Amino acid sequence: MATAAASSASEPEVEPQAGPEAEGEEDEAKAASVGRKVPSRAVAADAAKTKGPGWDLHQEGVSESDGDEEDAMASSAESSPGEDEWEYDEEEEKNQLEIERLEEQLSINAYDYNCHVELIRLLRLEGELNKVRMARQKMSEIFPLTEELWLEWLHDDISMAMDGLDREHVYELFERAVTDYICPNIWLEYGQYSVGGIGQKGGLEKVRSVFERALSSVGLHMTKGLAIWEAYREFESAIVEAARLEKVHSLFRRQLAIPLYDMEATFAEYEEWSEEPIPESVLQSYQRALEQLEKYKPYEEALLQAEAPRLAEYQAYIDFEMKIGDPARIQLIFERALVENCLVPDLWIRYSQYLDRQLKVKDLVLSVHSRAVRNCPWTVALWSRYLLAMERHGVDHQMISATFESALSAGFIQATDYVEIWQVYLDYLRRRVDFRQDSSKELEELRSMFTRALEYLQQEVEERFSESGDPSCMIMQSWARVEARLCNNMQKARELWDSIMTRGNAKYANMWLEYYNLERAHGDTQHCRKALHRAVQCTSDYPEHVCEVLLTMERTEGTLEDWDVAIQKTETRLARVNEQRMKAAEKEAALVQQEEERAEQRKKVRAEKKALKKKKKTRGADKRKADEEDEKEWDEEVEEQPSKRRKLENSLASGVSSAVEEETELSGECVTIDVGPPSKQKEKAASLKRDMPKVAHDSSKDSVTVFVSNLPYSIEEPEAKLRPLFEACGEVVQIRPIFSNRGDFRGYCYVEFKEEKSAQQALQLDRKTVEGRPMFVSPCVDKSKNPDFKVFRYSTTLEKHKLFISGLPFSCTKEELEDICKAHGTVKDLRLVTNRAGKPKGLAYVEYENESQASQAVMKMDGMTIKENVIKVAISNPPQRKVPEKPEGRPGPGAPMVPRQMYGARGKGRTQLSLLPRALQRQSAAPQAENGPAGPAATTSVATEAPKMSNADFAKLLLRK
């Protein structure tokens, strides 16, 4: 009976074992089809041994005729070597060189994940089975392996398993595989493989143990747990014994009590299989599971619809499970989220924190902490939590010390991270010491570790980051507190504080007060007084506070002589501090005064030059004004007096220039000017006003118009150059380039489309290169009506999936950088930062598909050398853009004319000069104005009576002395 049961139970294992082999044959066929090297003879021999003596060509799906054809092909190849043989040799040599290169690179940096994966692939392709196994072993010791890598490894070892010892080795691999991540497929393979060993001693118990553990691990998986349940039931159903029927009943009932997809099909199968009516309790459990399934479906559907890594969807799912509070389901959803977000430290921290505070199961907690630091070794918070968890659960001291040493070699990103991990470990060592004893092994170890910590920060960390990471000497302060409070060794504490002060901390009042408080608690009054006297002399940030503490102490405990000394020292010190502050203020005031004098001098020189220039052009300006008032008379004078024609052309050109400038400010009105040869530019400028009508801007068309700027001035025909570019976005109604009064293109234009969607699509052409310069394309907006409108297409907040790279060589192209970044993940977008002329600035932004890829790229690329330039890589977190304050409303005509304090778009100018004539400044400064008092009340009353002043009036005021 047992033999029959064993044979029937082993039948389901036939298909799973054949599957990987068939897949391997297909992979070999594919490899051969693309010209890769086929596996070596050793691989074929091992495969033959694995198949056993009954293996033949028919079992492998190869006919005798196929074998004859292969022999014929082989004989012909030996007689006359063909091109394929040469290709195989070249490919083999190329692979061997690549393998040597990868091995050398891994000897330098063992944490290069991609190198490990590529080396395993090449060794497997070359048939180096022992080397493949060693490479996989090394990689698994450093990194957790993905489901695909584990399944590939397991299939290879299953195909080579010969006896019971080999089977035990495969079992060990399965045990390691299921601990890295929660993988339903690996558990399914494990259960099916264990079925093949049912004929061995304890085989039945082994199979059931594996399936029960699989159900505990992934049985609650909404979408993939069903396969585990069905495989377990099929196994139990195959064992034809009456006693086993109850086991199948139990499996059905357990499965129907859990919310899983396709529960209805399972229930129908149970009804068909069961010969007895289904108990009422089972029906009630089934109905409750269906109700729970409806609650979980929105979250599962969100995961199915989203793209990997689906971090936001998993976070929402976790929040939902935390509210319900089922520990098994909470653990499962965390594990599912970590499969796709294994490089997100915050997720590991949240998971470990839940386990530390809620479950508190030693093996589970320590396993999760260990996996966390293997996935994100650069995160100091994970290492700190791991050390605390190990101490909390009573792990051996040697193991904790080994974990700490691993943390030191993890490669943290900041110098302060090393200070934090040292602090955590020193706190642990301090808690091990029994301070009731004068001396102990633990106390000596604590002191030696304090010494080592200071040396490590000074040598290793400072050499790497150019700073120790501990400017406030927190570790030294901790050591001093331990010596003073717990060891009653104030002498050692004072030596440590002397060392702290000599490291640049003597100028800070808070450091002296910390030392003073330690002396007050564990020292004596004499040393307290001495410390405060030194503090009074050395403190530079808050000397008044230190002086106050010294006087308070002497008032409470000191003698009259101590009081006199304290008064004398504090008064002397404060007087010196005040003197230094006054000198600094005077020096600053002198610099300000000098700057004001130089600004006034420059203002005076410019005013004199401007006045002289206006005086020379007064007569010409009056004539131009008279001529512009009567255009008909101007035309007759042009014909009769050619000498005046040049002056009128200049006047017209000036008018055109002002019209163009007005159009630029409003992003509306535009005049199209044709550029001709230099000899004809003046004639065209003169005839422009008469021949070309002015195009009035229609603000209702702003939605179908885009503003194009930063174009090269050298474009001869902007409209012909730009039209093909913008017609790709939709039908173009008009392109209006802007020209100067001399007929030169000014580098910007307006493009009007027929449809709004075409204008929106045209915005995608922003930063497109036109004749070597990036073209800026922005919406057409009247800034006089929308002064706060700003266009900035890039985010200014933290983006965890985007990297900021600096220090790039200017010769680095986008394609070269993209090839480097692709090695660490999928690059969605890459942007090289350029100036307005299109020249690179050595900066770039790289957007990855998810946060985990970006985190891995930071770890691998930071400090990389590209064309002799060492680059810096960090997560993109731009500083906040400074938004200028809104200017106050424009004063009325009669309001006092005072210079505005508002800065322009370019920030604060070099000279803060008032552009108001001095004559007006004198009037506003006088206590009594001509039209009434100078106060605000009088200003409003006479605002409407103030006469309007022309440009000539202002010129007269400037010339008045």
Secondary structure, DSSP 8 states (H G I E B T S, - for coil): -HHHHHHHHHGGGHHHHHHHHHHHHHHHHHHHHTT-----HHHHHHHHHHH-TT--TTTTT--HHHHHHHHHHHHHHHHS--HHHHHHHHHHHHHHHHHHHHHHHHHH-TT-HHHHHHHHHHHHHHT-HHHHHHHHHHHHHHS---HHHHHHHHHHHHHH--SHHHHHHHHHHHHHHHHHS--HHHHHHHHHHHHTTTTSTTHHHHHHHHHHHHHHHHTT-TTTHHHHHHHHHHHHHHS--HHHHHHHHHHHHHHHTS--TTHHHHHHHHHHH-SS---HHHHHHHHHHHHHHHHHHHHHHHHHHS-TT-HHHHHHHHHHHHHHT-HHHHHHHHHHHHHH-TT-HHHHHHHHHHIIIII--HHHHHHHHHHHHHH-TT-HHHHHHHHHHHHHTT--HHHHHHHHHHHHTS--SSHHHHHHHHHHHHHHHHHH--TTSSS-HHHHHHHHHHHHHHHHIIIIIHHHHSS-S-TT-HHHHHHHHIIIIIS--HHHHHHHHHHHIIIIITT-HHHHHHHHHHHHHHS-HHHHHHHHHHHHHH--S-HHHHHHHHHHHHHHH--HHHHHHHHHHHHHHHHHHHHHHHHHHHHHHHHHHHHHHHHHHHHHHHHHHHHHHHHHTHHHHHHHHHHHH-HHHHHHHHHH-GGGHHHHHHHHHHHHHHHHHHHHHHT--B-------HHHHHHHHHHHHHHS--B---GGGGGGEEEEE---TT-S-HHHHHHHHHHTTS-EEEEEEEE-TTS-EEEEEEEEESSHHHHHHHGGGTTEEETTEEEEEEE---TTT-TT-----S--S-EEEEEEEE---TT--HHHHHHHHHTTS-EEEEEEEE-TTS-EEEEEEEEESSHHHHHHHHHHHTT-EETTEE-EEEEE----------------TTS--------BTTBS-SS----S-HHHHHHHHSSEETTEESSHHHHHHTGGGS----HHHHHHHHH--
